[in-house]
Amino acid sequence: MTSASYSSAAAEPFEGLRIRGVAKTFGTDTTVLNEIDLDVHPGELISLVGSSGTGKSTLLRIIAGLEEPSAGRVTYAGQPLERGSVGVVFQRPILYPHLSVKDNILLVRLSVWVLRVL
């Protein structure tokens, strides 16, 4: 993509998830993400595929608001994503094996309700 088409694309309204210039550095010398640009249209499904340690989980954590990018921005429908507005399913599910799927879900909802009351 040329810089002219990039700048005009960035100015156009976009209703999906837009990632522009996202970078993440840990410490002073470990760059995990370097100027990531990605558009995901509403209803579109994508996969992030790569070797271990290439930044897939870091990018997902940034999208979910669990990690701050060192540079760049993530928006949805032109608005910055607020922390907690994106759901996350971790790679290693932590479920109670003696509970049904429904009870595991209700347990989480009950826990959130209890935390709000406290």
C-alpha positions, 0 to 999 in steps of 0.5 A: 500500500502506498503512503497516498492510499494509506493516508486516504484509507485512514481518513475514510470512515470505517465501521470495523476494527482498525489497528494502525501503527501498533507497536509493543516493546518490552524493556529497551530492546525487545520489540514484539510488534512493529507498526501493525496495520489491520482492518477487520470488517464487521462480520469478518473472521480472521486468524492470527497464525505464527510461531511462538513468541511472534506477538499474536497474544500480545496483539490480542491483549492490546485489542482487549485492553489488557495491554497498552501499546507502545505506539499506535491505536486500536479503534472500532467504528472510529472510536477508541476501544474501552477497557472491558469492551472486548471479550477474551477467551484464554488459550488455557480454559480455566473451568471447574470440571465438576460444573456444567458449562451453564454453571461455569458461566453462571459462576462467573456472572455471579462473581462479577455481581458479587464484586460489584456489590462489594 
